[in-house]
Amino acid sequence: MKQTCSQRLRWLHSLQFKYMVTLFVIVFIACAITYMIMFMSVWGQVRHAAEEQLQSITDFLTSVMERSNMPVNEVIDLLQPRVDSIGLAKTEEALPAGFRLDTPLEPNQTRLTRLESNGIAGVFRTADGYIWLSAKTDSMRARWIHLLVLQTLIICAGIASAGVFLAVRHSTRPLRELNAAIRHVARGDFEVRVDYRGRDEMGVVVQNFNWMVGELRNIEYLRKDFVSSVSHEFKTPVSAIRGSVKLLTATPFEKLNEAKFRKYMGLIADETERMSSLSSNLLRLSRLENQSAAENVINFSLDEQLRRCILLLEGQWSTKPVELDIQLDRIDYRGDIELLQQLWLNLLSNAIKFTDPGGNVGIKLRGTPEGGARVEISDDGVGMSPETQKRVFEKFYQGDNSRAREGNGLGLSIVRRIVELHSGVIVYKSELGKGTVCTVTLPGNR
């Protein structure tokens, strides 16, 4: 019972109910105005016909009295069938109520007045006194017209109301479907879709809603894929650590040789470092995605920063070894120095990692006409396939499975976000077996 009352109250506050009430009021007002105009017009025609009838009778009476010596009583008897009432008053004071004259009449003069009972009165003065007569409007005809107009308007109002109800119900159908779809989305159902292809404002709203649900569905897929990838990335080192620990604990300590011990402990240390790196990258990426712009913006020497990054990675490129081609113009830049250092370290580390021993890595820094900077990092390593280039910025994606244990697939996602925070552009050009060129373009100082 409470639910029924709540549903009724909700319907009373609905847009459909407001539309219906508004349109019903408009229909009622339109019918009332139409009725008044039609009734006044028809009633005026009826009264005008009665006046013309009485005027013709008085004209006939005047001509008869002027041209013949017919007694007044005979004239009254002659006109009796043509009027509602007629009579003779000897004096003006003897005239019935409603026939009294405001000003005196001259002989053979006629005056018409209106009666309170929806009739027309006429007074004609003769030598014998005053002939008074009246002609009422056709009351039956007027009532019939009145009833016909009223019935017509009621039927029109009923048809209009039914049309209004159907039109409002049809026009609010997308709203009801949209409301139901929103409830499904709120419960996590992103497969719902509203089927409405109108070109009106409602069609635009429905189209945007369907687009929004599609985006949410993609985000949900990405979220599930992200959770699955994180779980997998953590599961692998945890399994390795657990296996190493089981092997160490299964062997008596006095029988455990130093080489095996160092092997398992090294594996545990490597996997622990991998988990630490993964956790750090996840936290860093989460923090970057929640930023809307670079925060710690300062002026610094961009070429000196690149030289410092090259020195920090000396252990990687010198032990491989890799030949470096460094061409750096002197450029001062304004940006987040820590984020940009992370950017160059990730890109340089990738270039060194995917370059074979004895290969070449190039680092170029040039200014742009707009006052910005363009950094180009190239290598002649393994390169990337077209499919890998399309997915290179996806989280946890690693195109080269042979080097999957050397990273966690988050580096380039972090790189792209850093470039976005500086309103820059990053472009990869690569070909399998010929190497890769990564170009980062940063805008002018803001």
Buried (B, 14 or more C-beta within 10 A) or exposed (E): EEEEEEEEEEEEEBEBBEBBEEBBEEBBEBBEEBBEEBBEEBBEEBBEBBBEBBBEBBEBBBEBBEEEEEEBEEBBEBBEEBBBBBBBBEEBEEBEEBBEEEEEBEEEEBBEBEBEEBBBBBBBBBEEBBBBBBBBBBEEEBEEBBEEBBEBBEEBBEEBBEEBBEEBEEBBEBBEBBEEBBEBBEEEEBEBBBEBEEEEEBEEBBBEBBEEBEEEBEEEEEEEEBEEBBEEBBEBBEEBBEBBEEBBEEBEEEEBEEEEEEEBEEBBEBBBEBBEBBBEBBEBBEEBEEBEEBEEBEEBBBBEBBBEBBEBBEEBBEEBEBEBEEEBEEBEBBBBBEBBBBBBBBBBBBBBBBBEEEBBBBBBBBBEEEEBBBBBBBBBBBBBBEEBBEEBBBBBBBBBEEEEBEBBBBBBBBBBBBBBBBBBEBEBEBEEEEBBBBBBBBBBEE
